[in-house]
Amino acid sequence: MRSYAAVDLGASSGRVMVGRVGPDSLELVEAHRFRNRPVRVPEGLRWDVLSLYAGVLDGLRAAGPVDSVGIDSWAVDYGLLDADGALLGNPVHYRDARTEGVAEKVWATVPAAELYAATGVQYAPFNTLYQLTAARDTRQLAHARRLLLIPDLLAYWLTGEQGTELTNASTTQLIDPRTGDWSYDVAARLGIDLELFAPLRRPGDPAGLLRAEVLEETGLTGPVPVTTVGSHDTASAVAAVPATGERFAYICTGTWSLAGLELTAPVLTEESRVANFTNELGLDGTVRYLRNIMGLWLLQECLRTWGDPDLGELLREAAAVPALRSVVDAGDAVFLAPGRMPVRIAEACRASGQPVPVSPAEITRCILDSLALAHRRAVEEAQRLADHPVDVVHIVGGGTRNTLLCQLTADACGLPVVAGPTEAAALGNVLVQARAHGPVGDRADLRRLLARTQPLTRYEPQGDAVRWHEAQARLAAR
């Protein structure tokens, strides 16, 4: 068996996991976990990227000898480097307010329909394209000579080598999903200098060797390669969906819910744009055709407001609350910013004439019903828009621990749900490394290994499907 370190960075925490892989075995253990806490400074919301890098080094030290290192993280955010390769300030957080109203300025030059036809990326106010437009006249961007997405920035600090990983680059709204290359026309029309980006890399490509200083600090013995993985955590998570065929939908759950299909070609129709589906690139040239849903962020923010009560007890109380009493649009941008989440959910229910949830249990049930309903809409619409029917829904990521959400999703979709693995992004990260270094075969082999070795739970749909249809109609009529 060989050992691989997966650096897996989420919006609220980071971890270094160690995967041990053999021809018929796959084990994953946590070496180190650390907080990822954004910091609000006078100029706005920023990532504490130096703290993240320190956590990565601590994790590699705890991991012990490994055959390779891979890094994945959230998408769209980046660091800027000067001509000497030094970081020009802490990276801006995607929830920062600087992109408010920027999309309309972009669309005045490249209309939204043309932008979607060229890049296939759904509208989100924080897309890298809008962030760069918002930064256009800043001194920092004027002095920048290189832009590195977050996992590529960390890989640069580990190795001294620069690259831009494709699955993550595909979220910037600057990649043509048909060619897997930059959308040169879009960039030119918007005055974005693509020379800022390092050369493109693909999952499995070498990304350099750990620098001597990194080896000394972590206690590792070189050479230790860094291997390019699906560095967008959703790309790694989708790679770890333990599907046995092609007729499946997936929901990657965590701070966000990413619900959709794995396709061989993008869907670039106007109907797809209006439905706000995105075409992001995945392993082996696949397309992650999905919709971003606000996800468990809604519950996470409520828990923070309530002083972090016992989640298990809260979910048991929520299960006893009448179903579908009140629902909100879990994709509404009104829920994007942090703070006052219970109040905002109550206000949304009041504004739509529904009963207003008051207690934590009632608000939690509203959130979970709303997420399940959003999962249903995304799975149904993806099948129709892509002409790709499915027989099962796979839920991977942190939401697999939430048994109530998994069951509600099965009920809402009217399809069986297979939940697991929980650490999908880390497993996908590990397996792409293993494939690059020999122990694992093609994508189908990778998924068969997951299905054989990882604990999975199956949920069958229950209850009255008509009630979900009525709730969906009620929300659509708002």
N, C-alpha and C positions, 0 to 999 in steps of 0.2 A: 504494500500500500504506500501511496505517496501522500504528502501533506501539503495543503494549500491554505494560505491566509487570505481570507475575504474581508476587506475593509468595506463595511456597509454603513453608509451615513444616511440617516433619516432626518426629517425636519425637527425632531425633538431629541434625538439621541443618536450616538454613533456606537459602533461595536466592531471589534475584530474577532472574527470567527475562524476556527481552524477546521477544515474539511479533510478527512482521510478517505481516499478513494482507491478502490481496487476493482477488478473486473466484475465482481458481483457484490460489492459492499460500498456503503456510503455512510459515513459518520460525521456529525457536525457538533462541535463543542464551542462554547463561548470562552474566549481568552480574556477579553476585557470589554467593558461597556462604559460609556462616558456620556455626559450630558451635551446636548447641542442647544445652547440658549442664546437666541439673538439678543442684541444689545441696542437700545434706543439711545442715540447720541443726538446732539443738536441738529445735525444735518439729516437725520432720518434713521431708519431701521437697518442695522448691519449684522452680518454674520461674524462671529468671533472665530475666524478661520485659523488663527494661530493656536487657539485652544484646541480646535479640531485636529490640527496637525500634531500637537503634543499628545493628544489621545491616541492617534494612529501609532506614533512611536512607542508609547507605553504598551499598546496592544501587540505590536510586533515583538517587543521585548518579552511579553507574557506568553506569546505564541510558541516561542522556542523554534527549533530548526524547521524550516519549510522549504519546499521545492519551488515555490513561486508565490507572488503577491498579486492580487487584483483589487481594483477600487471601483465601487459604484456609489452613486449619491442621487439626490433629487436633481431635477433638470433646471434649465433656463438661466441660472445665475452663473456669474463669472468673476474672475479677478483680472485686473489689468496690470501688465508689467511694463517697466520702462526699458530703455535701450540696453541697460545693464542686467536685465532680468529680475529687477527688484519689484516687489508688489507695491502698487500705487494705491494704498488705502485698503480698508476692509471691504470685501464684496458687499454690494447692496442686496438686501433681502427682498425676495419677490413680493412680499406683502407690503413693502414700502409704497408710499403714496405717489412717488414721482411719475408713475405712468398714467395717472388719472387724466383722461381726456386726450391722451397721446394717439390712441388708435384712430380717432377721427382725422387727425392731421396726416397720418400715414395713408388712410383711405382716400384723402384728397389727391394724393399722387398716384397710388396704386389702389383702385377700388377693391373693396373687400372680396367681391366675386373673382376678380383677376388674381388677387393674392392667394386665395384658396385653390384656384385652378393650377397655380404654379407650384405651391408648396404643400397643399393638403393639410395644413395645420389649422386646427380649430381656433376660434378667437378666445384668447384669455388675456386680460389686461397686462399680465406680467411676462408675456412671451419676450424672449431675448430681443427680437426685432424692435419691440416697443421700448424696451429698456435702453437700447442703443440710440433710438431716436430721442428719448428723453434726455440722454447724456450728451447729445450732439455738441452743444456749445460749452461744455464743461472743460476746465483746465486739465482735469485728470485724463479725459479721453484724448485731448490734444497732445498730451505727452506720452500716451500709450504707444508701444510698438508691438505688443502681443496681447491677445485676449485668450485666456484659458478657462474653459468651463471647470466647475469645482473639482471633479475627480481628476481632470487633466492637470490642474494646478497642483494638487497633492502629489500626483505621479511625477511631476516636474521636480518638486522639492525632494522627492525620494531618489530620483535618478539623474537629474540634470538634463533630461531630454524632453522635448516638447512635441505634443501631438494633439489632435482633436478627434475624439472617438465618435464614430458615425451615429450610433443609436441615440446618443445624447445630442449631437449636432442636429439631428432631425427634428428636435423640439424647438430649435431656435427660430423657426419660420424663415430660414434662409437656405434650406436644402430642397432639391427637387426629388420627391420620393420615387419617381419613375427611373431616374438615372443613378441615384445614390451619390450625387455630386452637388456642388453649390448651385443655387439658383442665381446665376450671374446677372440676369436681367432685372430681377427684383432688387438685388443689392445695388446695381448701378442706378436704377431709377430713384432709390431712396438715399443715395449718397453714402452707402455703407462700404467701407474699405475691407474687402475680404482678405487682404494681405495681413490684417490683424490676426487672422486665425492660423494656427499651426497646421501642417499637413494632416489630412484625414487618415485615421486608423480604423480598422475593423476588429470586432471581437476575435480573439485568438492571435492577433499580431503582437510581436514583441514590443515592449515599451521601455526597454533599457534595463540596467542592473542597479541595484541599490548602491548608492555612493559609499565610499569608504567611511565618511563621517556617520552615515546612517548605520552602517554595520557596527561601528564602534559604539554608538549610542544604544543600539538595541541588543548588542551581544550576539548577533547572528554571524555566521561564518560564510563568507562569499565564495563564489559568486551566487547571488540570489536574484533571479530575473523578476521583473514586473511584467505581467502579461495583461494585455488589453482585454477587458471583458465587456459585456453589455453595460457600459458605465452609467447609463440611466437606470436607476434601480428597478423601474418597471420592466425594462428590457430583460434584465436578469431574472426578475420574478416570473415573467411570462415564459422564459426558457425553462423554468422549473415547474411549469404546470404538468402534473403527471397524467396527461391525456393518453388514451390508448388508440385514438383515431383522430379524424379531422373535424368531426361534427361536434365541436364544443365551443362554449363561450367561457370567458374567464372574468373574474373580478379580483383585482389586486387591491386588498383592503389595508388600510392604515389611516394615516392622517387624511389621505385622499382615497376615494374609490375610483379605480380605473376599470371600466367595464366595457368589454368588446370582444373582438374576434381576432384570430390570427389568419391573415390572408396572404396570397402570393402576389397581389397587385393592389395599388391604392384605389380608393373610390373617390373621385374628384368631381362628382356631380354637384350642381347647384343645390339639389335637394339635400345632399349630404352636408353641405356647408350650412344651410339653414338649420339643420338638425344639430349642428355644432359637434360633429364627429371629427376626430383627428386621424391622420395617417402618419404614424411614427414608425421608424424602421426598427427591425428586430434582428434576431440571430439568423444567419444564413440568407439574408436578403428578404426575409419575411416582412410583412407590414402589420403593425399593431394598430388595428382599426378600432378606435375606442372613444369613449366620452369620459371626460373628467367630471367627477361628482365630488362635492365638498367632503364627503367621507366622515370618518370618526373624529375629525377636527371639531365638529359640532359638539360631540359629547366630551371630548378632551377639554374644550374651553369651558363647558358647563362645570365639569368636575373641578377645574381650577378655581372657578368662581365659588363653588360650594365648599372649598377647603379640602378637596381630595377625599371624599367619603369612600367607604368600602364598596368597590365596584360590584363584587359578587352579590352582595345584599341588595344593592340598588337595582341590578338586573332582575333579581327575583321579585322585587316589588313591582318593577315595570312590567314583568310578564303577567301580573295580575290585573293590570290596568286594561280597560276595554280597548280592543283593537280598533285602529283606524278612526278614532274619535276626532283627531285633528292631524293634519299633515301639512308640511311645507315643501317648497321646492328646494331640494338639497343641492341644486346646482346654481342657486341664486347668488349673484355676487354680493348681495347685501350681507352675507355671512362670511365673507372672505377675511375681513380684518379681525384682529383679536379684540377681546373685551366685551362685556355685557351680553354674552351669548344667550343666557336664559331669557333676558328681557327682550332681545331681538326676535327670538323664536315666538315668545308670547305676543309680541306686537304683530308679527306676520300672521299668526292665527286670528287675532282680533280684526286685522284689516281685511281678511278674507271671509269674515262672518262665521268662523268656526268657534267651537268651545275653546276657551283659553286655558292651556295647561298651567298649573300653578305649582304643584309639588315637584320635587326632583324626580320622583317616579313617573309622574305624568309627562314631564318634559322629556325624560329619557325615552319613554314609549313613543312619543311624538317623533323624536329623532330617528329611532330605529324603524318605525313604520315608514317614515319618509325616505330613509335610505333604501329600504327594501323596495319601495315603490319606484325610486329612481333607478335601482338596479333592473327592475322589470322593464321600465321604459327603454333603457339603454339596450338591453338584450333583445327586446322585440324589434326596435328600430334598426339595430345593426344587422339583424338577420334579413330584414326587408330591404334595406338600402344596398347591402352587399350581395343579395340573393344567395345567402349562405345559411341554410337551416342548421339548427343544433339540437342535440338530444340530451345534453347535460351541461350544467354550469359548474365550473371549478372555481372555488374561492381559495385564494392563497393570501399569505401575509398575516399581519397581526389580528385582523378581524376574524380569523378562524377560531380564536379563543372565545369569541362572543357567540355562544351557541344560540341565543335568542335571535341575533341578527341572521345567522345562517339559516335557521328554520324559517324565519319570516321571508327571507329571500327565496327559498324553495317554494313557499306558499304563494308569494307574489308572482314568481315566474311560471308557476305550474310545471316546473321541471325538477328532476333530482339535482341536488347540490352535493358535490364532493368537496369537503373542506380539508385543506392541507396541501403542502406543508406550510407551517407558520413562518419559518425563516426562508421563504422562497427566494428572496433577492440574494441572500448569502449563498444558498445552495446553487442558484443559477450562476453566480459568480465563480464558485468553486468548480462547477462542472465544465464551464468554458475553459478555465485554466487546465483542468484535467484532460480535456479533449485536445488542447494545444500541445500537451506534453505526453500524450500517449495512452493513458489507461481507459479512455472512454471513446466510443465511436461517434456515429452521426447523431443528429437531433433526436431521432426515434429511439436510438439506444439509450441516450441520455434520459429520456422520459420513461422508458421501461425500467431503468435502474431506480428512478425515483419512485415509481409505482410499487416496486418490489420492496423497497427499503424504508419508506417513510410512512408514519402513521397517518391514516386518512379516515375521515368520518363521513358517512353518507346520510343525507337528509332527504326524505321523501315529502312531496308537497301534501299539505293537509288543509282542511277548512274549505270555506266557500270562495271559489275563484271570482264569483260575481261581485263580492264586496271589494276586491282589489280593483276590478274594472270600474266600479262606481267611484272609488276613491281617486283613481286616475282621472276620470272624467270631471270630478269635482275640482281637482287641482288645475286641470286644463281650462276650466271655465272661469278662472280667476281674472 
